[in-house]
Amino acid sequence: MLKHTSFSLAHKVIALSLCLLFLLSCIAGCGKTDKAAGITPGKNLTKVTLNEVAHSIFYAPMYVAIEEGYFEEEGIDLTLVTGFGADKTMTAVLTDEADIGFMGSESTIYTYIGGTQDYVVNFAQLTQRAGNFLVSRQPIDNFSWEMLKGKNVLGGRAGGMPEMVFEYILKKNNIDPKADLSIDQSIDFGSTAAAFSGGQGDFTIEFEPHATSLETKGDGYVVASLGEDSGYVPYTAFSAKKSYIDANPQIIQSFTNALQKGMDYVNNHKPEEIAKAMAPQFEETDLDTITTIVTRYYEQDTWKDNLIFEEDSFILLQNILDEAGELSERVPYETLVNTQFAREAVK
């Protein structure tokens, strides 16, 4: 009987100890961020869905902002979705599948001219140069755009920024995009590198990491940067429906604040540090390759030091659209660009 009593008492002590440990672990756990529940110490996070046109190292400041926790610091629980094309990203925004879109701002012009009542407004510009490169089948030491005459180039979607910037550069070099070369626009976005590896085209226009991947495999060689040869161009921007911005100014401000922190990071760190910070976003790419790509973008002054979409940039954008035959009318800058959030973010 005594043994039985001692055994029961021992079990009670163990049970009480386990309960105490459980309570202590719960208390400790309360201080940690619970991303699944959207909760962080002392405040609730607001869920925001962002649809990006592509997942590319070109957009480094945004990924740094994600990985460094800047969105959580600003009270945002961010869900990132890749649209694989500006048309798809714009559709996601217009149908409320996404709160914010990240794409070429030409899409906001197209939808506005098309008569969309609740049109999409740009509130933050991320990149100020084109992010794609001309890749040749053979290495060329002293490339000139004249070398494209009579060649077959794998290009981009008609009306999209990659293709329009490419044609803009050709015209700057007195080359007729329609008469002097053949531009294949039949291949889906993201598939041109595979087509080039398969033997199609003499040249191809590629974003990273595809340009570096072609070089690594020995299937192609980067011979020119469209970002350097086109000059400063408002290539990508963040936008949302006017109604969403009007109804959620604090969310837009917090979102922009987080982006500005990411922008500050890339402007105050070396490519190696930037690559390491954003590496979790590109698990399929080794760190050395990420560093190579970040360095390439860093050296060509790809990213702005602020997110303000200036009027001169918007005018240049419409000039490019006009030259490409994609603009039926001019749109007022103040209608499709709101700079108040970007200006507040740099204060």
C-alpha positions in Angstrom: 0.0 0.0 0.0 2.9 2.3 0.9 4.6 1.5 -2.4 1.4 2.3 -4.3 1.0 5.6 -2.5 4.6 6.6 -3.3 4.2 5.6 -7.0 1.0 7.8 -7.2 2.8 10.7 -5.5 5.7 10.5 -8.0 3.3 10.5 -10.9 1.6 13.6 -9.5 5.0 15.4 -9.2 5.8 14.5 -12.8 2.4 15.7 -14.0 2.7 19.0 -12.2 6.2 19.4 -13.6 5.0 18.8 -17.2 2.2 21.3 -16.7 4.6 23.9 -15.4 6.9 23.3 -18.4 3.9 23.6 -20.8 2.8 26.9 -19.2 6.4 28.3 -19.4 6.7 27.3 -23.1 3.3 29.0 -23.8 4.5 32.2 -22.1 7.8 32.1 -24.0 6.0 31.5 -27.3 3.8 34.5 -26.8 6.7 36.8 -27.5 7.5 35.3 -30.9 6.0 36.4 -34.3 3.3 34.0 -35.5 3.3 34.7 -39.3 0.6 32.1 -39.9 -1.8 33.9 -37.6 -0.6 37.3 -38.7 0.3 38.2 -35.2 3.4 39.9 -33.8 4.2 41.2 -30.3 1.7 43.9 -29.3 -0.1 44.3 -32.6 -2.0 42.6 -35.4 -0.7 42.5 -38.9 -2.8 43.6 -41.9 -2.9 41.0 -44.7 -1.9 42.4 -48.1 -1.6 40.4 -51.3 1.0 41.6 -53.8 1.1 40.2 -57.3 4.5 40.7 -59.0 5.0 40.5 -62.8 7.9 38.1 -62.4 10.2 36.7 -59.7 13.5 38.2 -60.6 16.7 39.4 -58.8 16.1 42.6 -60.7 13.6 43.5 -57.9 16.2 43.1 -55.1 14.9 46.0 -52.8 11.5 44.3 -52.5 13.0 40.9 -51.6 15.3 42.5 -49.1 12.4 44.3 -47.5 10.6 40.9 -47.2 13.5 39.0 -45.8 14.7 41.7 -43.4 11.2 41.8 -41.9 10.4 45.4 -42.9 6.8 44.7 -43.9 6.2 43.1 -40.5 7.8 46.1 -38.8 5.2 48.3 -40.7 2.3 46.0 -39.6 1.9 44.1 -42.9 1.5 40.4 -43.3 2.5 40.1 -47.0 1.5 37.4 -49.4 3.6 37.4 -52.6 2.2 35.9 -55.8 3.9 35.8 -59.2 1.7 36.7 -62.1 4.1 35.8 -64.9 3.2 38.8 -67.1 1.9 42.3 -66.7 -1.4 41.4 -68.3 -2.0 38.7 -65.7 -0.8 40.9 -62.8 -3.1 43.7 -63.9 -6.0 41.3 -64.2 -5.4 40.1 -60.6 -5.5 43.7 -59.3 -8.7 44.6 -61.3 -10.5 41.5 -60.1 -9.4 42.0 -56.4 -7.3 38.8 -56.4 -4.4 41.1 -55.4 -4.5 44.4 -53.4 -1.3 45.7 -55.0 0.4 45.0 -58.4 4.0 45.3 -59.3 4.5 45.6 -63.0 5.4 47.9 -65.9 3.4 51.1 -65.4 2.4 51.1 -69.1 -0.3 48.6 -68.0 -1.9 51.4 -65.9 -2.0 53.6 -69.0 -3.6 50.9 -71.1 -6.4 50.2 -68.7 -7.1 53.9 -68.1 -7.4 54.6 -71.8 -9.5 51.5 -72.2 -12.2 53.1 -70.1 -11.7 51.3 -66.7 -13.7 53.3 -64.2 -11.8 52.2 -61.1 -8.4 52.6 -62.7 -5.1 51.6 -61.3 -2.7 54.3 -59.9 1.1 54.1 -59.5 2.3 55.1 -56.1 5.9 53.8 -55.9 8.6 53.3 -58.6 11.2 50.7 -57.9 13.6 50.4 -60.9 14.9 53.2 -63.1 16.6 51.1 -65.8 15.6 48.2 -67.9 16.6 44.9 -66.3 17.1 42.7 -69.4 20.1 41.9 -71.5 20.9 41.0 -75.0 22.4 37.5 -75.2 24.3 36.3 -78.3 24.9 32.7 -79.4 28.6 33.6 -79.7 30.8 35.9 -77.6 31.3 39.4 -79.1 34.0 41.6 -77.8 33.0 44.9 -79.4 29.3 44.7 -79.8 27.3 47.3 -81.7 23.6 47.3 -82.3 24.3 47.4 -86.0 25.2 43.7 -85.7 21.5 42.9 -85.3 20.7 43.8 -88.8 19.5 40.8 -90.7 19.4 38.7 -87.6 16.6 36.8 -85.8 16.0 38.0 -82.2 13.7 36.4 -79.6 11.9 39.4 -78.2 9.0 40.1 -75.9 5.2 40.6 -75.9 4.0 43.5 -78.1 3.2 46.5 -75.9 5.2 45.2 -73.0 8.1 47.2 -71.6 10.9 44.6 -72.5 9.9 44.8 -76.2 9.2 48.5 -76.3 12.5 49.4 -74.6 14.3 47.1 -77.1 12.7 48.8 -80.0 13.4 52.2 -78.5 17.1 51.4 -78.4 17.0 50.1 -82.0 15.5 53.4 -83.1 18.1 55.4 -81.2 20.7 53.5 -83.2 18.9 54.2 -86.5 17.7 50.6 -86.9 14.1 49.9 -88.1 12.6 47.1 -85.8 10.4 45.9 -88.6 12.6 46.2 -91.7 16.1 45.7 -90.5 15.8 42.5 -88.4 13.3 39.8 -87.5 11.9 39.9 -83.9 10.1 36.7 -82.8 7.3 37.6 -80.4 5.6 34.3 -80.4 7.3 32.8 -77.4 5.8 33.1 -73.9 7.4 35.3 -71.3 10.0 33.2 -69.4 10.3 30.6 -72.2 12.7 32.4 -74.5 15.8 31.2 -72.8 14.8 27.6 -73.2 13.9 28.2 -76.8 17.3 29.9 -77.4 19.1 26.9 -75.8 17.1 24.7 -78.2 18.5 26.5 -81.2 16.0 29.3 -81.9 17.2 32.8 -82.8 20.6 34.4 -83.2 20.1 36.6 -80.2 17.6 36.7 -77.3 16.4 39.4 -74.8 16.6 37.9 -71.3 16.0 38.9 -67.7 18.1 37.5 -64.9 18.7 34.8 -63.9 18.1 33.5 -67.4 20.9 35.6 -69.0 23.5 34.3 -66.5 22.1 30.8 -66.7 22.6 30.8 -70.5 26.2 31.9 -69.9 26.8 29.3 -67.2 25.6 26.5 -69.6 27.7 27.9 -72.5 24.5 28.4 -74.5 24.8 32.2 -74.8 26.8 35.3 -73.9 25.6 38.7 -72.6 26.8 41.3 -75.1 24.7 44.4 -74.1 22.6 45.8 -71.3 19.3 47.3 -72.3 19.3 49.2 -69.0 22.6 51.0 -69.9 21.7 51.6 -73.5 18.2 52.9 -73.0 19.1 55.3 -70.2 16.8 56.0 -67.2 13.4 54.5 -67.8 10.5 54.0 -65.2 10.6 50.2 -65.8 8.5 48.9 -62.9 6.2 50.4 -60.3 3.8 49.4 -57.6 0.2 50.3 -58.2 -3.3 49.7 -56.8 -6.9 50.5 -57.8 -7.9 54.1 -57.0 -10.6 52.9 -54.7 -8.2 50.7 -52.7 -5.8 53.6 -52.2 -8.6 56.0 -51.2 -10.0 53.4 -48.7 -6.6 52.3 -47.3 -4.1 55.1 -47.3 -2.4 53.9 -44.1 -1.9 50.4 -45.7 -0.3 52.0 -48.8 1.8 54.2 -46.6 3.0 51.3 -44.5 3.7 49.3 -47.6 5.7 52.1 -49.1 7.6 52.7 -45.9 8.7 49.0 -45.9 9.8 49.3 -49.6 11.8 52.4 -48.8 13.7 50.5 -46.0 14.5 47.9 -48.6 15.7 50.6 -51.0 17.9 52.1 -48.3 19.4 48.7 -47.6 20.5 48.1 -51.2 21.9 51.6 -51.5 24.0 51.2 -48.3 25.3 47.7 -48.7 27.6 45.9 -51.0 26.3 43.4 -53.7 27.6 40.5 -51.6 25.5 41.6 -48.6 22.4 42.3 -50.7 22.7 38.9 -52.3 22.9 37.1 -48.9 20.0 39.0 -47.6 17.7 38.1 -50.5 19.0 34.6 -51.1 16.0 32.8 -49.4 13.8 34.2 -52.1 15.9 32.2 -54.7 16.6 28.9 -53.1 17.1 27.2 -56.5 20.0 29.6 -57.3 23.4 29.4 -55.6 24.7 32.4 -53.7 27.6 33.0 -56.1 25.2 33.3 -59.0 22.9 35.6 -57.1 25.9 37.8 -56.2 27.0 37.9 -59.9 23.5 39.1 -60.9 23.1 41.6 -58.1 26.5 43.0 -59.0 25.5 43.4 -62.6 22.4 45.3 -61.6 24.1 47.3 -58.9 26.8 48.6 -61.3 24.4 49.8 -63.9 22.5 51.9 -61.3 19.3 49.9 -61.6 17.6 51.0 -58.3 16.5 54.5 -57.3 17.3 55.9 -53.9 13.7 56.7 -53.3 10.3 55.5 -54.7 9.1 58.8 -56.1 7.7 58.4 -59.7 8.7 61.7 -61.2 6.8 63.5 -64.0 9.8 63.5 -66.4 9.8 59.7 -66.1 6.1 59.4 -66.8 6.5 61.6 -69.9 9.4 59.5 -71.1 7.3 56.4 -70.6 4.6 57.8 -72.8 7.1 58.8 -75.4 8.3 55.2 -75.6 4.7 54.0 -75.9 4.0 56.5 -78.6 7.1 55.5 -80.6 6.0 51.9 -80.4 2.6 52.7 -81.7 0.9 51.6 -78.5 -0.5 55.0 -77.3 -3.8 56.4 -78.7 -3.8 59.4 -76.3 -1.8 61.0 -73.6 -2.7 60.5 -70.0 -2.2 63.3 -67.3 0.6 62.5 -64.9 -1.4 63.5 -61.9 -4.2 61.1 -62.8 -2.1 57.9 -62.8 0.7 58.8 -60.4 0.4 59.5 -56.7 3.7 60.5 -55.0 2.4 61.4 -51.6 3.2 58.0 -50.0 6.8 57.8 -51.5 7.5 61.4 -50.4 6.4 60.6 -46.9 8.5 57.5 -46.8 11.7 59.3 -47.3 11.1 61.9 -44.6 
